[in-house]
Amino acid sequence: SSVKRKNVCGYPLSIFFIVVNEFCERFSYYGMRAVLVLYFKYFLQWDEDLATSIYHTFVALCYLTPILGAIVADSWLGKFKTIVYLSIVYTIGQVAMAVSAVHDITDSNRDGTPDNMTFHVALSMVGLFLIALGTGGIKPCVAAFGGDQFSEHQDKQRRTFFSVFYLCINGGSLLSTIITPILRGQECGIYSQQKCYSLAFGVPAALMVVALVVFIVGSGMYYKAEPEGNIMLDVCKCIGFAIKNRYRHRSNQYPRRQHWMDWAEEKYDKLLIAQIKMVLKVLFLYIPLPMFWTLFDQKGSRWTLQATTMNGYFGKLVIQPDQMQIFNPILILTLVPIMDSVIYPLIKKCGFNFTPLKRMTVGMFLAAMAFVCAALVQVEIDKTLPVFPSASQSQLKLLNMGSSAVTVNLPGNESLTLNAAQASDKYFTFETERIIVSVGSPGMTQAIFLKRESRQTLLIPSVISDEWLLTQDLTSKPGQGNNEIRFVNGMNMPVNVTTSAVDLGLIEPFYYSTYSTIKNGETKFSLLSGSQSCEYIKDFGFGGSYTFFIPSTFVFGPDCQDSITVVEDIEPNSVHMALQIPQYFFITAGEVMFSVTGLEFSYSQAPSNMKAVLQAGWLFTVAIGNFIVLIVAEIAKLPNKWAEYVLFASLLVLVCIIFSTMAYFYTYIDPSEIEDQFSKKVDEDEDDKDKRESGESRQAVQSRSRQVNLTLFWFGDVF
């Protein structure tokens, strides 16, 4: 379309709308994706394997749909209409995700848990499909549409635009990865307060609406190029014809051709065939690349889940598990200039020819090292995790509610002395459901019936002949870094326990409360009994479970803080999240050397009109990489997470060796030189035609033809 391009400070005014649109869209995408795996696990209540599988299926779809978006834009709608229509689809998807995370919609009994999980699962899956269609579909269009806004004499401004565009991608990613986990950590709801996934998805949805509105507002200022036909379709048709023609002439009576693509010469231009050969040569190198993305994209799934079992206190600052992903964009923005201006020049000065393919190989190796680091961190985490009972076992802890010490005899264990108002240090494991317990000296003996695959606490009353109570304890770590707490009342009068967030209710004498969820940080408990009161303060970490015992000797008043016994049933997360920083460093350094270099290499080796084809091929490797996560995770079914990390690292090292071997035999080419040779060939053929008409010899023409055939042979029969 012929729109007069308005310039501001030498730049088309229209690109400011495109830059704002890109920032908002990337904020929307990365913000939603940052909390996605936790939404699957804690809201939809899926296990870690299913949550990881659906997460990677979604990411894979996001990298498959760009091919569709490019074809639609180039062949039918044009870039502008494609961006608008798919952004509307994208926005609907984000709104659907936000609505799917409102637990009150189906929570008819108002207990904080959705009653119809099918509704939430179905709506979120529809939302994710629409988001994948939208974000993937506009991915190849927005940057190219921005580039279209510049006139031919604005090359410098166009380069600056792409730098700013890249900065917007990382800026949007960084900000959203900080903000949306904070929003998720809030509590909201109409009837009951729960983790606010609806807000964590709602803000990205609002940003997507802003992105769409901003883009449409700039409509009158855009230069909108008409669709010119899609080169990808031409390439596919040419390859299809070559394969079909080769199959038709498969018998020995037909002479072999130097390259299987030469079978397309009957129908397609030799220049197009030569360009496709260049593309295929690079695509052949792409075959091992998906394995890198298999590891890289797990930072949003497995690594985030790993962080939920870690301690997020950085001084007074508290980092949420899904916020650890911020290290990726921060390190990208830091490492890209350092690599370009310091590391690569230093390597060059040392006389080492650090070619793009060598850089990519090192990048793959660094990603493997990141997973070795993740495995080492997981080993440290596993040391701190409690050993829960197996299907054939039961576990028992003891709590002495009396005001004097007692001796307890348990089968298969030595005699244990419990001081007044104290609990045993650990859980005792039993292989039988019925055990004989002896308390006191002279002792009182009772048969206790334990539940299999469960943990219980035996409350030993101050008067041994009174009823012995068994409590049901937790058999898993509290989720999302929260803590689970309960109170046991050892006094002969009821006590009411409340906090600002949770009311534990009235606890009867010699009885216990149900578990309540408490967030990390300082919590103040109010204990009330008649007109008497006590303020009890406890600072909580991440992922612990506690029993607070109010002894019979408890006295209300300002000094009551030290009278309460704290029993740690499940140890809080003690491995610090900072230990994840090395794995984020290695994976990001790997990304900079692999991804940035790979795109640069692909661009340099692609013919001028087929850069989009190689870009589509590159994005396709990302999609395949995410599918590999599903396959490996499902086939391997390793019981230990650290072993799975080592498996992925080993697979990438193996692929790295294969890729380095392929790279060793690769010959770098200059596509423009080869294209120029064909242009000259066309001009010379025109001259030769005139010469033949004037009766001149054809010998020179045959000589030149042989020269071009040698050039074609140089590409090699790689397929």
N, C-alpha and C positions, 0 to 999 in steps of 0.2 A: 504494500500500500504506500502511496506517496504522501507521507506526513512530513511537514516541515519540522526538522529536529531543533528544538530549543536547547541552547547550551548555557550552562552555568559554570563559571570558572573553568571553561574549556571542556566540560563533560556534558553529555546529553542529560537533560533534566530527567528523562524517563528512567535512567538507571538507578536513581535514588529510590524510586518505588520498588524496583527489582531487588535492590540490596536489602531494604527493610522487609520485603516479602520473604527473602531467603533467611534472614535472621529469625523471623517469627516462625517460619516453617521448621527450621532446624531445632529451635527451642521446643516446638510442639512435639516433634518426633523423638528427640533424645530425652526430653522430660518424661514422656509416656513410657519410653523403653527402659528408663533407669529403674522404675519401680515395678515393671511388668512381672518379673520372675517372683517377686515377693507377693504380688497380688495373686498370682497362681497358687502359691504355696499357702498363704495365710488367709486369704479371703475365699478363694474357691476350694481351699483345703485339699489340694493335690499333693502327692508325694514329690520329692525332689527330682526324680527321674522324669516323671510326666511333665512337671513344670519346665524342666530343661528342654525336653523334646518339643513341646509346643512353642516355647520361646524361639528355638532355633528354626523351627518350621516357618514361623512368622518372619524372622530375619531373612531366611532364604527366599521367601516370596517377595520381600521388599527389593531383592536384587535380581529377581527374574522378570518382574514387571517393567523395568526400564526398557527392555527390548520392545515390548508391546507399545509403550509410550512413544518411543522413537519412530516406530512404523506408523502409528496413527498420526503423529505430528507431521512427518515428512510426506506421507502419502495422501492424507485426506484433510485433516482439520487445520493444519498449521500449528505453530508453537503456541501462539496466544490462546486460541480456543481450547487446545489440549490442556494447557495449564489451568485455565478457568474451570473447565468442566471437571477435570480430575481433582482440582482443589475443593470443589463442592462435595465430591464423593469422599475425599479425605476428611473434610470437616464433619460430615455426617458420621463417619467412622469414629472420630474422636469423641463426638457427643454421645454416641452409642456406648463407648467405653466408660465415659463418666457416669452415665445412667446405670450401667451394669454393676457399678461399684457402690450403689446406694443400697445398703443392706435393709433399710426400713421398708422398701417396696414389697418384699415378700415375708417380712418378719412379723407375722400375725400375732404370735404369742409374746412378742416384745422382749425376747431374751438376748438380743444382740446378735443372733445367728440367723441368716436367711433360711426360711422354711422350704422354699422352692429353688434349690440350687440350679436346676435345669434352666430356668429362666435366665439367671445371671451368666451361666456358661454359654448358652446359645447367643445371648445378646453380645457378650464380649467377643465371641468367635466371629460373628457378623461384623462387629466393629473393627477387629484386627484385619479381616479380609479387605474391608473397604480402605483401611489405612494403608495396607500393603499395596493395593491397587493405586491409591492416590500418590503416596510418597515415591513409589517406584516409577510410576508413569510420568511424573513431572521432573524426576531427577535429570534425565538427559536433555530436557527442554529449557529449564530456567537459565542455566549458565550460557547456553548457545543463544537464547533469546536476548540475553544481556549483551553478548558479543555483537549481535545484529544491530544494536542501537548506534554503534559507532560508524562513522564514515571512513573512507579509505585512508584519509590523512591523519586519523586519530589512533595510530598504532600504539603510541606511548600510553595514551589514556586507556586504551583497551587492556594493555598489560597491567596497569595499575588497578583497573576494575577487577580483574581476575584475582589479584592479590587480596583486595578488599573483600571480594566474594568468599575466598578461602578463609579469611579472618572471621567473617560473619558465621560461617559454618562452625568453626571452632568456638567462637564467642557464644553462639546460641547453645551449643552442646555443653560448654562449661557452666554457663549460668543456670541452665535447666537442671543439670546434674546436681548443682548445689541446692536449688530451690525446691524442686518437686519432692525429694526425700524429706525435707523439712515439713512440707505440706502433708505428706503421708504420715509423718510422726504425730500430727495433731489428732485430736479426737473430736468427732462430730457425729451427728445423727439426730433424728427427730424424737424417737422414743428411747433409744439407748446410745451411749457414746462408744464409738469404736474407732479404730485407726481410719484416717480420712483418705481412703483411696479415691473416693469420688472427687475430692478437691484436687488431689495429685493428678488425676486425669482431666478434671474440669478446666484447670488453668491452661494446660496445653491445648485443649479444645478452644478456649477463648482466644489464645494466641493464633490458632489456625484461622479463626474467623477474621481476626485483625489482618493476617497475611493475605487472605482472600480479598477483603475490602480494599486494602492499600493497593493491591495489584490491579483491581478493577478501576479504582479512582484514576490511575495513570493511563487508562486505556487510550484517551485521545492523543497522548503524546508519543505512543510507541510507533516505531517502524515495524510493520508486520509483513515479513516476507511471505510470499505465497508458497504453498507446498510444491516441492520440485521433484517429487518421486523419491522413493527410498532406495538408497544404494544397497542396503542389506538384502532387500528383496531381489535386486539384480544379481548380487553375489550368490544368493541361495539358488536362484534359477540357473545361473551359469554352472555352478558346481553340480546341481541336479542333472543338467543336460550332459555334462562330462561323464558322470557316473553311468547314466543311462546309455550313452553312446558307446562307452567302453564295454559295457555288458553286452550290447548288441553285436559288437565286433570282437567277441572274446576268443573266437577260434584262431588257430595258428596261421590260417591263410592271410590274416591281416597283419601287416608289419607293426612291431611295437613302437611306441612313441616315447620320447625322452622323459616326459612327465605325464601322469594320468590326466592332468588338467588340459593337456594338449588335445584331448578328444573333444573339447568344446570349440575347436577352431572352425568347424563347419558352420557354426551359427553365430559365434561371438567374436568381437574384436580382439586382436592379439594383445593390445595394450591392456584391456580389461583382464585378460587371462594372466598376463605377467603380474598385474597388480594383485590379483587373487593369490598367485603363488607366493608373493611377498607376505601377504596376510597369513596364509596357511603356515608359512615357515615360523612366524611368531606364535600363532595359535598352538602349534605343536609343542612349543616351549611352555605354553600355559598348562599343559596336562598335569604336571605335578603340583601346580600352585594352590589348588583348593585346600591342601593340607595345612597351609599357613593360616588360612581363614578359619579352619576347623578349631585351631587353638585360639586365635585372636578373639573371636566373638564370644568365647566362653568367659571373658571378663565380665560380661553382663549377666551371666547365668551362674555357673559353678563358683566363680570367684565371689560374687555377691552373696551367694548362699554360705560360702565359707566365712565371709565377714560377719554373718549373723551369729557365729559361735565365738566371736572375738570381742575384746575390750576396746571400746571406742573413745575412751577419755584421752584427749590430747591437752593436758593441763586442765584449764577450766572449759575448754572447748570440747563439745561432744560431737563426734562424727557418726552419722548414721551408716549402716552397712552399704546401702546403695549410693552413698556419697563418695565412697572410695574410688568410684569410676572417674571422679574429677581429675585424678592424677594423670589420666590419659591425655585430655586436651591441654592441660597445663604443661606436661612434658613435651607434647608435640610443638607447642608454640615456643618452647625453650630450645628443643633439640634441633629443629629444622635449621634455624640460622647458625647454630653452633657447628652442625655437620657441614653446612655449605661453606662457611667462612673460616673454620678452624681445622676440623678433622680431615676432610677430603684434601684440602691444600697441603696439609702436613704429610699425608700419605703419598701425595704426588711428589713432594720434595724429597722423600725418602727413596724415590725412584721406582716405586711399585705402581704398576698399571692397574688401578682399581676400577675395572670396567663396570658398567651397570649390572651385568649378570653376576659378577663377583660380589657386588654390593648386595644384590638380592639373596645370594646364597648365604652371606653372613647374617642378613636379616632373618632368614629362616632359622639359622642356628641360634640366634639370640632369643627367638620366640620359644624354641625348645628349652633353652636355659630358664626362661620365665616359668615354664611348667615344672622344671626341676625345683625351682625356688618354692612354687606353690605346693609341691609334694612335701618338701621339708617343713613348711609352715603347717601343713595338715598333720604331719607326724607329731609336731609339738602340741597341736590342738587335741589330737587323740589321746595324748598322755593325761590331759586334764579332764577328759569326758568321763562321767560315771559309768560303771559297768552295770547295766540293767539286767534283770533276770531273763533267762531264755524261756522258751515255751514250757520246759519241764521243771523250772526252778521257781522258788519264792524267796523273797528277801524280807528281813525283819529288823527293825530298829527298836530300841528300848528307851522309855522316858520315865524316870522316877519322879512322880508327882508329890512324894512325901517330903517331910521336913528332916528326915534322917537318912543316912546311907543304907543301902540294901545290897545283899549279895544275890546274884542271879546265875542259875545254871541252865545252859542251853545244850542240847544234844550235839556232840561232836566238837564242843568248844570248852575252853578252860573257864573256871568260875570268874565272874565279872563283878566287880564292886562299883555300884553307881552311887555317887554322892547325892545329897539332897538337891532336888530341882535340877538334875543334870540328865543328859541323854548319852547314849553310847556314841562313840566316835564314828562308827561305821554301821553299815547294814550287814547282817549275817545272812549268808546264803544257804538255803536248804533244798534238797532234792525231793523231799516228801511233803505232802500237804499237811499231815498231822504231826505235831511235835509236842514233847513234854517239857514244860517250863517249870522250874522250881525257883521260888522267890523267898528270901529271908532265911534266917537261921535261928531256931529250927524252921525249916522251909514249908511253904505251902505250894503244893504241886497241882498244876492244871494241864489239861490237854488243849492245845491251841490249834485251830484249823486255819491254815493259810491258803490264800488264792494263788494258783499257778500264774506265772508271768506277771506278777504284781509285787509292789513294795508296800509294806504295812508298818505301822508303829504301834507297839504295845504300850498303852498307858497304864503304868503300875500305880494303883491308888495308895494314899498314905496309910489307909487301913487295909492290910493285905487281903482280908476276907471279903472286902467289897468287890463289886463287879470290875473285871478287867476289860478295858475297851481296846478294840483294834481300829486304827484309822487307815483309810486308803490313801496312799502317797502317790506322787507323780512317777511315771515310768518313762518320761521323756523330758529333754531340756525345754524350758519355756521358750516359746517362739518370739521372733522379732526383737530379741535382746531384752524382752520384758522379764519381770520377776514374778514368781507366784508365792504368796504368803498366806499363813493361817495363824490363828491364836488358839492356844489351849488354856482353859480357865481352871486353875487348881484351887481356887477359893470356894468357900461355901455360900457365896452369893453371886447372882448373875452380874455380868459386866457387858456394857455396850461399847463397841470399838468402831470408830469412824475415822476417815481421812477426808481431805477436801475432794478427792475423786471417787472414793469407794466407801460404802457403808457395809461393814462386816456383820452388822446386826447385833442382837442380844445373844451372848454366849452363856448358856446355863452352867451352874456349878459342876465341876469335874467333867466338862464336855469340851468340844472343839468346834471351831467355825469351818466352813467350806473354804476352798482356796479362792483368793482374789488376786487379780493382776495389778501389779504396781510397776510404773515406769522407772527407768534409771534416775538417779539423782536423789536429793534429800526429800524425805516424806515425813510429815508430822502426824502422829496418831493421837487421837483423843480417847482416853479410857474413862468411862463414866459408870458409877454405881451409886444410885440414889443421888445424894447431894455431893458425893465425893468425886474428884476428877484427877486426871494425870495426863500430862503432855509427854509423849514418848517420841523421840526423833531418831530416825535411822537413815543412813546414806547408802543407797543401793547402787550396785554395779549393773552388769548386763547378764541376763540368763541364769540367775540363781533361784533356788527355792528354799524358803525358810519357815520354821515353826517357832513362834514366839510363845514362851510358857510363862503364865502369870502364877507365881508360886503362892502357897497358902500363907506365907509370911509377908506377902506383898502389902505395902503401906502406901496409900494415896498421898499425894502432896508434891512439893517441888523437887524432892530428892528421889522420886520413883524411877528415874531413868535407869539406874544401875540394878534395880531389883528384878527386871525381866530377863529371863534366860533366852538367848538366841541360839537356836539349833539350825545348823546349815545342812539341809537335806541334800541339796544339789549345789555343788560349788559354782560360783559365778564365773563367767568367762574371764580367764586370766591371761591368755595369750593376746598381746597387743596388736591392734590393727596396723600399726606402723610396720610390722613384719611383712605386710603385703606390698609395701612400697618397692622393694627390690624387684618383685615379679612384675609390677606395673612399669618400672623403669626398663627392664629387659624387653617386655612386649612392645613398649612404645618405641624404644630404640630400634627394635626389629621392624616395626611398622614404618618408621621413617626411612630405613635403608631398603625395605622391601617394597612398600606400597608407593611412596613418592618416586623412588627410582624406577619402579616397574612401569608407572604411568608415563614417565619421561622416556623410558626405553621404547615403550609401545608407540608413543607419538613419533619418535625419531625413525622408527623402522617401518612405519605405515605409509602407504601412498597418500597423496594429498586428499583424495576424495574418499578414503576409507578409514580415516581416523575414528569415526563413529562406530564402525564395525568392530575395530579392536577394543574400543571402550566398552561395547556391549559384551565382547568376549571376556574382558577383565571382570566386569560385574557378574558375569555368569560363573566365574571361578569362585566368587564370594558365596553365591547361592549354593553351589555344589559343596563347598566347605562346610556350610551349616547343615546340609543333609548328612554329611559324613559323621557329624557329632551324633546324630540320631542312630545311625547304623552301628558305630563303634560302641556307643553306650548300651545299645540293646543287645548286641552280640556278646560283648565282654561280660556284662553283669558282674563286675568285680565288687566284692563286699567292702573293700577299703577304698576310700576316695583317693588316698595318696597313691595307691597302685594304679588307679585310672589316670592320674596326672602323669605318672611315669610312663604309662602305656602311650599316651598322646605325645609326650616328649620323644619317646623312642621312634614312633612312627614318623614324626617330622624329621628327625635326624636321618632316618633311612631315605625319606623322600628328598632330603637335602643333598645326600650323596648322589642320588639318581639325577637330580636337577643340575648339580655341578658337572656331572659327566656330559649331560646334554649341552650345557653351556660351553664346555670345552670345545665341542665340535661345531659350535655356531659361528657363522661368518657374518660380521656386521656389514650392512649394505647402506647405500645412499639412494633411497627411492627416487629422488628427483633426478639423479643422474640416469637411472634406468629409464625413467619416463621420457627424459630428453632424447635418449637414444631412439626410442620408438617414434618420437615426433620427427626426428631427423630422417628416420627410415621412411615415414609417410611422405615427407617432402622429396626424398631421393627417388621414391617409387614414382612420384608424379613426373620428375625429370626423366627417369628411365623410360616412362611411357612415351614421352615426347621423342626420346632418342630412338626408341624402337620404330616409331612411326616414320622417322626420317632414315631408317635403315641402318642405324648404328648397331654395333656389337652388343650382345647381352651378357658377355662374359663378366663385365664389371659388376653388373647387378647381382649375378650369382655369387660373386665373391662377398659382396656386402650382406647378402642374405645369410651366408654361412656364418658371418661375424655375429649377426643378431641371434642365430640359433645357438652359438657358443655362449652368448650372454644368458640366454634362457636356461641352458644346461647348468650354468654356474649356480642357479638357485638350488639345484639338487632335487632328487626325487625323494622328498622327505616323507611322503605318505605312502 
